[in-house]
Amino acid sequence: MGAGSLAYLESVSGGNPVITALVMSTLAAVLTGLGGFGVLLIHGPTSRRERLAPVIDLGLGFSSGVMIVAAFTSLLLPAIESSGVGKPLAGFVLGAVVIHLVNELVPHEHFVKGFEGPERARTKVKAAWLVALAIIIHNLPEGLSIGAASAYSVRDGIVIGLAIGIQDIPEGLAVAIPVYATSGSLARALAISWMSGASEILTAVPAALVGYSPVLLPVAMGFGAGAMIYVVSHEAIPETHRSGHEGKATLAFFTGFIVMLVLDTMLG
């Protein structure tokens, strides 16, 4: 994807940050859903839990690399350059705290780590939804980041939207596989994969609207960065290092890191 494609996406958005956030978060949601179709490859007896863990570890490792670079190059550093360190840092801490509270209060279940959240909700929510909620919590900061980056710069919003969209393909598979494994329903796995991607739109557009306030914009950018880094540190990387696939997950992390860095350098 080169300058021509970037110019096309800029023309579609009309230079409007809110439309940019909507377009790019929708693209990311679509790619998440498309990634979910990868579950068709493991449909049948090969879909045992031990066969699925390496695929999920690779996807989460790649996503982590993308998110780390995006948090710094597209959000935190531009916010600091434009307003100083105070507001972005405050937003950074607030983003991490909010996602921590969501993580503690919303019942969800990781493929390897298992159940998290209020214990009383464990028996009240179906296992497939617990898995989906884990990915949705993971996706919310991504939508925030697309919106905040779009508010700062339409081009930055497009770049981070493309990067997040690319890493959402393996994430779509990462949600579809365990949902299928726990529910046995291929249709449900695909539907929840699409829904988890759509959750990014719900946070991207409000975050872009914040950009109309010069006071709040650097806070929002820091918020998105803090939320993403919290997810990477607390959820994604630990999850990839619990099944004995640390080497492959680390390689995937570096691949995602390089992909985001190249995109940011070429298109930013």
C-alpha positions in Angstrom: 0.0 0.0 0.0 1.6 3.3 -1.1 0.9 7.0 -1.2 -1.9 6.6 -3.8 -3.9 4.4 -1.5 -3.3 6.7 1.4 -4.5 9.7 -0.7 -7.6 7.7 -1.7 -8.4 7.0 1.9 -7.9 10.7 2.8 -10.3 11.6 0.0 -12.9 9.2 1.2 -12.8 10.8 4.7 -12.9 14.3 3.2 -10.3 15.4 5.8 -12.9 15.0 8.5 -11.4 13.3 11.6 -14.8 11.8 12.7 -15.4 10.3 9.2 -11.8 9.0 9.2 -12.3 7.3 12.5 -15.6 5.8 11.3 -14.1 4.6 8.0 -10.9 3.2 9.5 -12.6 1.5 12.5 -15.1 0.0 10.2 -12.3 -1.3 8.0 -10.6 -2.8 11.1 -14.0 -4.4 12.1 -14.4 -5.9 8.7 -10.9 -7.3 8.8 -11.5 -8.8 12.2 -14.6 -10.5 10.9 -12.7 -11.8 7.8 -10.0 -13.2 10.1 -12.6 -15.2 11.9 -13.2 -17.2 8.7 -9.9 -18.8 9.3 -11.7 -21.0 11.8 -13.0 -22.9 8.8 -9.5 -24.3 8.4 -9.7 -26.0 11.8 -13.3 -27.1 11.5 -13.6 -30.7 12.6 -11.5 -33.0 14.8 -8.3 -30.9 14.4 -9.9 -28.2 16.5 -8.7 -29.6 19.8 -7.5 -27.0 22.4 -3.8 -28.0 22.2 -3.8 -27.6 18.4 -5.3 -24.1 18.6 -2.9 -22.5 21.2 0.0 -21.9 18.8 -2.3 -20.0 16.3 -3.7 -17.8 19.0 -0.2 -17.1 20.4 1.1 -16.0 17.0 -1.9 -13.7 16.5 -1.6 -12.1 19.9 2.1 -11.8 19.6 1.8 -10.0 16.2 -0.9 -7.7 17.6 1.2 -6.8 20.6 4.1 -5.7 18.4 1.8 -3.5 16.3 0.1 -2.0 19.4 3.3 -1.1 21.2 4.7 0.9 18.2 1.3 2.5 17.5 0.9 3.6 21.1 4.2 5.5 21.0 4.6 6.7 17.4 1.0 7.6 16.6 -0.3 8.7 20.0 2.0 9.3 22.9 4.9 11.0 21.2 2.8 13.3 18.9 0.7 14.3 21.9 3.8 15.2 24.0 5.3 17.1 21.1 2.1 19.2 20.7 1.2 19.9 24.3 4.1 18.9 26.6 4.2 15.8 28.8 1.6 16.6 31.5 -1.7 16.0 29.7 -0.6 13.0 27.6 0.9 11.4 30.8 -2.3 12.0 32.7 -4.3 10.4 29.9 -1.8 7.6 29.7 -2.3 6.7 33.4 -6.1 7.2 33.2 -6.3 4.9 30.1 -4.5 2.1 31.9 -6.6 2.5 35.1 -9.9 2.5 33.1 -9.0 -0.7 31.2 -7.8 -2.3 34.4 -11.2 -1.6 36.0 -13.0 -2.9 33.0 -10.8 -6.0 33.1 -11.7 -6.5 36.8 -15.4 -5.8 36.5 -16.4 -7.4 33.2 -16.5 -11.2 33.3 -14.4 -12.8 30.6 -12.3 -15.8 29.9 -8.9 -16.2 28.2 -8.0 -19.2 26.2 -5.1 -20.2 28.4 -5.3 -18.1 31.6 -9.0 -18.8 32.1 -11.7 -16.9 33.9 -11.3 -13.3 35.1 -13.8 -10.9 36.6 -16.5 -11.2 39.3 -16.7 -14.9 40.3 -20.5 -14.7 40.7 -20.8 -14.1 36.9 -19.0 -17.3 35.9 -22.1 -19.4 35.8 -24.4 -16.7 34.5 -22.6 -16.0 31.2 -22.1 -18.6 28.5 -18.6 -19.7 27.9 -18.5 -18.5 24.3 -19.5 -15.0 25.4 -16.9 -15.0 28.2 -14.2 -15.6 25.5 -15.7 -12.9 23.2 -15.8 -10.4 26.0 -12.0 -11.0 26.5 -11.4 -10.0 22.9 -13.8 -7.1 23.1 -11.9 -5.7 26.1 -8.8 -6.1 24.0 -10.3 -4.3 21.0 -11.8 -1.2 22.8 -8.4 0.5 23.2 -7.7 -0.1 19.5 -10.9 1.8 18.6 -9.9 4.6 21.0 -6.5 4.8 19.4 -7.9 5.1 15.9 -10.3 7.8 17.0 -7.7 9.8 18.9 -5.1 9.5 16.1 -7.7 10.7 13.6 -8.5 13.7 15.7 -4.8 14.6 15.8 -4.2 14.1 12.1 -6.3 12.4 9.4 -3.2 10.8 8.0 -2.2 9.4 11.4 -5.7 8.0 11.8 -5.4 6.3 8.5 -1.9 4.9 9.3 -2.9 3.5 12.7 -6.2 2.3 11.3 -4.4 0.3 8.6 -1.9 -1.2 11.1 -4.7 -2.1 13.5 -6.7 -3.5 10.7 -3.9 -5.8 9.6 -3.3 -7.1 13.1 -7.1 -7.6 13.5 -7.0 -10.4 11.0 -5.3 -12.8 13.3 -7.3 -11.3 16.2 -10.5 -12.3 14.4 -9.2 -15.8 14.2 -8.1 -15.6 17.9 -11.6 -15.0 19.0 -13.3 -17.4 16.5 -11.2 -20.4 17.5 -11.9 -20.5 21.2 -15.6 -19.6 20.7 -15.8 -22.5 18.3 -13.9 -24.7 20.7 -16.2 -23.9 23.7 -19.5 -23.8 21.9 -19.1 -26.2 19.0 -21.0 -23.7 16.8 -19.2 -22.5 13.7 -21.9 -19.8 13.0 -21.6 -18.5 16.6 -17.8 -18.3 16.3 -18.0 -16.3 13.1 -20.8 -14.0 14.4 -19.0 -13.2 17.6 -15.8 -12.6 15.7 -17.6 -9.9 13.6 -19.2 -8.4 16.7 -15.8 -8.2 18.5 -14.5 -6.2 15.6 -17.5 -3.9 15.6 -16.8 -2.9 19.2 -13.9 -0.8 17.9 -16.3 1.5 16.1 -18.1 2.2 19.4 -15.0 3.8 20.8 -13.3 5.2 17.7 -16.0 7.8 16.8 -16.4 9.3 20.4 -12.6 9.5 20.6 -12.5 11.4 17.4 -15.1 13.9 18.6 -12.9 14.7 21.5 -10.4 16.1 19.0 -12.6 19.2 18.6 -11.3 20.2 22.1 -7.6 21.2 22.0 -7.5 20.8 25.8 -8.8 17.2 25.7 -7.1 15.9 22.6 -3.6 15.2 24.1 -5.4 13.6 27.1 -7.4 11.3 24.7 -4.2 10.4 22.8 -2.4 9.5 26.0 -5.5 7.6 27.1 -5.5 5.4 24.0 -1.8 4.7 24.4 -2.1 3.8 28.0 -5.1 1.5 27.3 -3.3 -0.3 24.6 -0.1 -0.8 26.5 -2.0 -2.1 29.5 -3.7 -4.7 27.3 -0.4 -5.7 25.8 1.4 -6.0 29.2 -1.4 -7.4 31.3 -3.2 -9.6 28.8 -1.7 -10.3 25.4 2.0 -11.0 26.1 1.4 -13.1 29.3 -1.3 -15.1 27.4 1.2 -16.0 24.6 3.8 -17.2 27.1 1.7 -19.8 28.9 1.5 -22.6 26.4 5.2 -23.3 25.6 5.2 -21.3 22.3 7.2 -18.3 23.6 9.7 -18.4 20.8 7.1 -18.3 18.0 5.1 -15.6 19.9 8.2 -13.5 20.3 9.0 -13.8 16.6 5.4 -12.7 15.8 5.8 -9.8 18.2 8.9 -8.6 16.4 7.1 -9.1 13.0 4.2 -6.9 14.2 6.6 -4.3 15.6 8.4 -4.1 12.3 5.2 -3.9 10.2 3.9 -1.0 12.2 7.2 0.8 12.2 7.4 0.5 8.4 3.9 1.6 7.9 4.4 4.6 10.2 7.7 5.5 8.4 6.3 5.0 4.9 2.9 6.5 5.3 3.1 8.8 8.3 
